[in-house]
Amino acid sequence: MAPFTNIPLSPAELAYLHSSLSQNPPIRPDGRSPTQFRPLIAETDILPSPNGSARICFADGTEAIVGIKAEVEKSRNILAATGGVESEGVLGLGTDVGQDVDMDEVEDDQGGQRKNAGKGEESWVEAAIEIPGMRDDDALPIFLSAMLTEALLADGELKDRLWINRRFHWRLYIDVLLLSQPLSYPLPLLSLTTHLALLSTRIPALVSEKDEDPLFNDDWEASHFLYPRSDGMSMDQHKPPVTLLVMSVGENIIFDPSKEELAVADSVVAISAVGQTISGNDGALKMIALRTIDPPSRLTGAGVPNSQNTTTGGTAVSAAEAFALREKDQGQTVWRPPRGGVKRTMIAKMIKMVVEKGGVGQEVLGALANVES
């Protein structure tokens, strides 16, 4: 019996689909081009209480909501660095061990380089993913949360933005809810929704000075975005990263694969990229993380050629003859699950299509920017 993969396709259907996707240009089941994404609906600021929120729904019905909450927390590493004694609780209460820090360290210098670069810690960002029918400690939510957090922290920009002063920082809680069963690999959906939620995240304006306990403006209209909006003058135009799912079939590279396409993928790669819009930038993105994903196609059952199928008139053959027939059937006239890894040249080609100027990554970020505005 073929392994259970939750893919209701027979070996004959898998072979036909693989053959279609291997053509030049590939023929996708839904008629999309190789780099075309599924239609989606996106909106931000849909929840009243979080600091930021967003919702994205793909055309296949897969939907996700992300809510982001920011809380002030006392930094603990400063206690070890100065020999202070940790007191009870956080949120601005405890031993005063700080020396004054000029608040200019929070602002950007003339070159757009943040002076608080490197001051943030990865522990200040916490992501949790909830998927219907799965426990929080199941493998898929944990793995997706780890990949999502890895991309958010890879360039160091997000955690550095959470730094307030030597003694205090923001702690960011990212809660992701997948409202439907994952009809395809949900990582890109969760990444795009988190990207929009971070763009909409606002934090109160700081009115205290230097190393004092943080005091914020009560007027929410005076709050500022965690990732400042473009005003045509500011040099600080960093954006959160996005993670795209890319698969290969033969020599073809396909973006945003559906569940059926993943069932015949030779290789699947998750590429995380981030863009920065500053004066003199050529528009190219920067890759910050890459993961190869074991495709479900490896678990599908192999087809049986007629020459070896005794129920259709075939006859039993020797091991040597069976090997020769398998080699002959590599043209996907009979479905064979892919074996082995992915070539480095293929990975390099995938990365280039994502990060190059005018590439797929820039197109995705541009579309999300339209939702933001």
Residue pairs with C-beta under 8 A, 6 or more apart in sequence:
1 301
2 11
2 300
2 301
3 299
3 300
3 301
5 263
5 296
5 299
5 300
6 296
7 259
7 260
7 263
7 296
7 300
9 17
9 260
9 263
9 300
11 300
11 301
11 302
11 303
11 304
11 334
11 335
12 303
12 335
14 263
14 264
14 297
14 300
14 303
14 335
15 303
15 332
15 333
15 334
15 335
17 29
17 260
17 261
17 263
17 264
18 249
18 264
18 332
18 335
19 332
20 26
20 27
20 28
20 29
21 27
21 28
21 249
21 250
21 252
21 254
21 261
21 264
22 249
22 250
22 251
22 252
22 332
23 252
24 251
24 252
25 33
25 34
25 252
26 34
26 249
26 252
26 254
28 34
28 254
28 261
29 258
29 260
29 261
30 38
30 258
32 38
32 256
34 252
34 253
34 254
34 255
35 255
35 353
35 360
35 363
36 255
36 256
37 255
37 256
37 364
38 58
38 59
38 60
38 256
38 258
39 58
39 59
40 56
40 57
40 58
40 59
40 192
41 55
41 56
41 57
42 54
42 55
42 56
42 57
42 192
42 193
42 196
42 368
42 371
43 54
43 55
43 371
44 52
44 53
44 54
44 55
44 196
44 197
44 199
44 200
44 371
44 372
45 52
45 53
45 54
45 200
46 53
46 54
46 55
46 65
47 53
47 65
47 67
49 69
50 67
50 68
50 69
51 68
51 69
51 70
51 201
51 202
51 203
51 226
52 67
52 68
52 197
52 198
52 199
52 200
52 201
52 202
52 226
53 65
53 66
53 67
53 68
53 197
53 200
54 65
54 66
54 193
54 194
54 195
54 196
54 197
54 199
54 200
55 63
55 64
55 65
55 66
55 193
56 63
56 64
56 189
56 192
56 193
56 196
57 63
57 64
58 183
58 189
60 183
60 184
60 258
61 180
61 183
62 178
62 180
62 182
62 183
62 184
62 186
62 189
63 178
63 179
63 180
64 176
64 177
64 178
64 179
64 186
64 189
64 190
64 193
65 176
65 177
65 179
65 193
66 174
66 175
66 176
66 177
66 190
66 193
66 194
66 196
66 197
67 174
67 175
67 177
67 197
68 172
68 173
68 174
68 175
68 197
68 198
68 201
69 172
69 173
69 175
70 162
70 170
70 171
70 172
70 173
70 201
70 203
70 226
71 91
71 170
71 171
71 173
72 90
72 91
72 92
72 164
72 168
72 169
72 170
72 171
72 214
73 90
73 91
73 124
73 168
73 169
73 170
73 171
74 89
74 90
74 91
74 92
74 93
74 94
74 167
74 168
75 121
75 166
75 167
75 168
75 169
76 86
77 121
78 84
78 97
78 98
78 166
78 167
79 85
79 86
79 95
79 97
82 97
82 98
84 95
84 97
85 95
86 94
86 95
87 93
87 94
87 95
88 94
92 168
92 213
92 214
93 213
96 167
97 167
98 165
98 166
98 167
98 211
99 166
99 211
100 210
100 211
101 165
101 166
101 210
101 211
102 210
103 165
103 209
103 210
104 115
105 115
105 116
105 119
106 115
106 116
106 163
106 164
106 165
106 206
107 115
108 114
108 115
108 235
108 236
109 115
110 235
111 235
112 235
112 236
112 278
112 279
114 160
114 236
116 160
116 163
117 156
117 160
118 156
118 160
119 160
119 163
120 156
120 158
120 159
120 160
120 161
120 162
120 163
120 169
121 159
121 169
122 153
122 159
124 159
124 162
124 169
124 170
124 171
124 172
125 149
125 152
125 153
125 158
125 159
125 162
125 171
125 172
125 174
126 149
126 171
126 172
126 173
126 174
127 145
127 148
127 149
127 152
127 174
127 175
127 176
127 194
128 136
128 145
128 173
128 174
128 175
128 176
129 141
129 144
129 145
129 148
129 176
129 178
129 190
130 136
130 141
130 175
130 176
130 177
130 178
131 138
131 140
131 141
131 178
131 181
131 182
131 186
132 178
132 179
132 180
132 181
133 181
134 140
134 141
135 141
140 182
144 186
144 187
144 190
145 176
147 187
147 243
147 270
147 289
147 291
148 174
148 176
148 187
148 190
148 191
148 194
148 243
150 272
150 289
151 191
151 241
151 243
151 272
151 288
151 289
152 158
152 174
152 194
152 240
152 241
153 159
154 241
154 272
154 274
154 288
154 289
155 241
155 274
155 286
155 288
157 238
157 274
158 172
158 198
158 240
161 226
161 227
162 169
162 170
162 171
162 172
163 169
163 170
164 170
164 206
164 214
165 210
165 211
165 212
165 214
166 211
167 211
167 213
168 213
168 214
170 203
174 194
174 197
176 190
176 193
176 194
178 186
178 189
178 190
183 258
183 259
184 257
184 258
184 259
184 262
185 245
185 257
185 259
185 262
185 268
185 293
187 243
187 245
187 270
188 243
188 244
188 245
188 256
191 241
191 242
191 243
191 244
191 272
192 242
192 364
192 368
194 240
195 239
195 240
195 241
195 242
195 368
196 368
196 371
196 372
198 226
198 227
198 240
199 225
199 227
199 239
199 240
199 368
199 372
200 225
200 372
201 225
201 226
201 227
202 220
202 223
202 224
202 225
202 226
203 223
203 224
203 225
203 226
204 216
204 217
204 218
204 220
204 222
204 223
205 216
205 217
205 219
205 222
205 223
205 224
206 214
206 215
206 216
206 217
207 215
207 216
207 217
208 214
208 215
208 216
217 223
227 238
227 239
227 240
228 234
228 236
228 237
229 372
229 373
230 237
230 277
235 278
235 279
237 276
237 277
237 278
238 274
238 276
239 274
239 275
239 276
239 277
239 365
239 369
240 274
241 272
241 273
241 274
241 288
241 289
242 272
242 273
242 274
242 361
242 364
242 365
242 368
243 270
243 271
243 272
243 289
244 255
244 256
244 270
244 271
244 272
244 273
244 354
244 360
244 361
244 364
245 255
245 256
245 257
245 268
245 269
245 270
245 293
246 253
246 254
246 255
246 268
246 269
246 270
246 271
246 350
246 353
246 354
247 253
247 254
247 257
247 261
247 262
247 265
247 266
247 267
247 268
247 269
247 295
248 254
248 265
248 266
248 267
248 342
248 346
248 350
249 261
249 264
249 265
249 266
250 266
253 346
253 349
253 350
253 353
254 261
255 353
255 360
257 265
257 268
262 268
262 295
262 296
262 297
263 295
263 296
263 297
263 300
264 297
265 295
265 297
265 338
266 295
266 297
266 338
266 342
267 292
267 295
267 338
267 341
267 342
267 346
268 292
268 293
268 294
268 295
269 290
269 291
269 292
269 293
269 342
269 347
269 350
270 289
270 290
270 291
270 292
270 293
271 287
271 289
271 290
271 350
271 351
271 354
271 361
272 287
272 288
272 289
272 290
273 285
273 286
273 287
273 288
273 354
273 355
273 361
274 285
274 286
274 288
275 285
275 286
275 361
275 362
275 365
276 286
282 357
283 357
283 358
283 362
284 355
284 356
284 357
284 359
284 362
285 354
285 355
285 356
285 359
285 361
285 362
285 365
286 355
287 351
287 354
287 355
290 347
290 351
292 341
292 342
295 338
297 337
297 338
298 337
298 338
298 339
299 337
300 335
300 337
301 337
302 334
302 335
302 336
302 337
303 334
303 335
303 336
304 334
305 314
305 325
305 329
305 333
305 334
306 312
306 313
306 314
307 314
307 315
307 317
307 325
308 314
308 316
308 317
308 322
308 325
310 316
317 325
326 336
329 336
330 336
352 359
353 359
353 360
354 360
354 361
355 361
356 362
